[in-house]
Amino acid sequence: MSGSYPTFRAASGRVRRFDRPLLLRVAVVAVAGLVVVLLVMIGLGYLILPANPPTTVTISEVRWTILQGTNPNGRGWFGNSPINETPPAESLPWTTDSGSLVKVAILLLGGNHTIYNVTSLTSGFTVVSTTPAMPCAANGVDDFALAALVRVPSVSSDVSYVLEMEINAEGPSGAP
């Protein structure tokens, strides 16, 4: 047999020829079927498309400022201010994913005064909650533990920050 199509010998011994248009149609249908199956698997969550790795935020230092009055001896109600936590304090530096939550804590001297709020002064950082909830009273305890859950900023590249936190014990209007 002669012609433009390749030939092969069938099991029966007869010489047969390939039908290129038919093979092309079968190949297109097979590829289309495979694409549909993959899209369905992705839609159902069986296959996950690769994502960009998350960017990280490093907190290299935590600086606490306490807005407070003073005792008769001239010392702040809750101790000295500012308080800087630098490595190796609190296992600093901390590295976390962009947009995640971190918990920062401080141990203050007790007193009979109220803490009204805790805020972050570092742009992009937001205090989500505190323990104990604000406002809260120290009520004469020797040591007063305060913690804040802080959302770190969402960033497009790895970055390092000094986290500046402010504790307000002066009152809503700023007057003790």
C-alpha positions in Angstrom: 0.0 0.0 0.0 1.2 3.4 -0.8 0.0 6.8 0.3 0.7 9.7 2.6 -0.5 7.9 5.8 1.9 5.7 7.9 1.0 2.0 8.0 1.2 -0.7 10.6 0.6 -4.5 10.6 -2.5 -5.5 12.6 -2.7 -8.7 14.6 -4.6 -10.3 11.8 -1.6 -9.8 9.5 -3.3 -7.2 7.4 -1.5 -3.9 6.6 -3.5 -1.0 7.9 -3.0 2.8 7.7 -3.3 5.5 10.3 -6.1 8.0 9.8 -4.4 11.2 10.9 -7.6 13.3 11.2 -9.2 10.6 13.4 -6.1 10.4 15.6 -6.1 14.2 15.9 -9.7 14.3 17.0 -9.1 11.5 19.5 -6.1 13.4 20.9 -8.0 16.6 21.2 -11.0 14.9 23.0 -8.6 13.1 25.4 -6.7 16.4 26.3 -10.0 18.2 26.7 -11.3 15.4 29.0 -8.1 15.6 31.0 -8.4 19.4 31.4 -12.1 19.0 32.6 -11.1 16.3 35.1 -8.3 18.5 36.5 -10.6 21.5 36.8 -13.2 19.5 38.6 -10.5 18.1 41.0 -9.3 21.7 41.7 -12.8 22.9 42.2 -13.5 20.1 44.7 -10.3 20.8 46.6 -8.5 17.5 45.7 -5.8 19.5 43.8 -4.4 22.7 45.2 -2.7 25.2 43.0 0.7 26.4 44.3 0.5 29.7 46.1 3.2 32.3 46.7 5.0 31.6 50.0 3.8 33.9 52.8 5.9 36.9 53.5 7.3 37.2 57.1 7.3 40.0 59.6 10.1 40.0 62.2 9.6 41.8 65.5 13.1 42.7 66.7 12.2 44.7 69.8 9.1 45.6 71.9 9.0 49.0 73.5 6.3 49.7 76.1 5.4 53.2 77.1 3.1 53.6 80.2 1.0 56.8 80.4 0.7 57.0 84.2 0.8 59.2 87.3 3.4 58.9 90.0 3.4 57.7 93.6 4.5 60.1 96.4 8.0 58.7 96.1 8.1 59.8 92.4 7.9 56.4 90.9 5.3 55.5 88.3 2.2 53.7 89.4 3.1 50.6 87.4 6.9 51.0 87.3 9.4 52.7 85.1 8.5 53.9 81.6 9.5 53.3 78.9 10.4 49.6 79.1 12.4 48.2 76.2 12.5 44.5 75.5 15.4 43.6 73.3 17.0 40.3 72.4 17.3 37.9 74.2 14.4 39.1 76.3 11.1 37.2 75.5 13.0 35.2 72.9 13.2 38.1 70.6 13.4 38.5 67.6 10.1 36.9 66.7 9.3 36.0 63.1 5.7 35.3 62.0 3.7 35.3 58.8 2.4 38.6 57.4 -1.1 39.3 58.6 -1.0 36.9 61.5 -1.5 37.4 65.3 1.2 37.6 68.0 0.8 37.9 71.7 2.9 40.4 73.6 2.9 40.5 77.4 4.4 42.6 80.2 4.6 42.3 84.0 3.8 45.6 85.7 4.2 46.6 89.3 0.8 46.5 91.1 -1.1 49.5 92.3 -4.6 50.7 93.0 -5.1 52.3 89.5 -7.0 51.5 86.4 -5.6 50.7 83.0 -7.9 52.1 80.3 -6.5 50.8 77.1 -3.5 49.3 75.3 -2.6 50.4 71.8 0.1 49.9 69.2 1.9 53.0 68.0 3.7 51.1 65.2 1.9 51.7 61.9 0.1 48.6 60.6 -0.1 46.8 63.9 -3.5 46.6 65.6 -4.4 45.4 69.1 -7.2 42.8 68.7 -7.8 42.0 72.4 -6.2 42.3 75.8 -6.0 40.0 78.8 -7.5 41.2 81.1 -10.1 43.1 79.1 -9.9 46.9 79.2 -10.5 48.9 81.3 -9.2 46.9 84.2 -8.1 47.7 87.8 -4.8 46.4 89.3 -6.3 46.7 92.8 -3.2 46.4 94.8 -1.7 43.2 93.5 2.1 42.9 93.7 2.6 42.1 90.0 0.1 42.7 87.3 0.3 40.7 84.1 -1.0 42.3 80.9 -1.1 40.7 77.5 -2.2 42.0 74.1 -3.1 40.0 71.0 -1.7 42.1 68.1 -2.3 41.6 64.3 0.8 42.2 62.4 0.6 44.1 59.1 0.1 42.4 55.7 3.3 43.1 53.7 4.5 42.2 50.2 8.1 41.4 51.2 9.9 40.3 54.4 10.3 43.2 56.8 11.5 43.8 60.4 9.8 46.1 62.9 10.3 47.6 66.4 6.8 47.1 68.0 5.9 50.2 70.1 3.1 49.6 72.6 1.3 52.1 74.8 -0.5 51.5 78.0 -2.9 54.2 79.1 -3.5 54.5 82.8 -4.2 58.2 82.8 -7.8 57.9 81.8 -9.9 58.4 78.7 -9.3 62.2 78.8 -5.6 61.8 79.6 -6.0 63.1 83.2 -5.2 60.8 86.1 
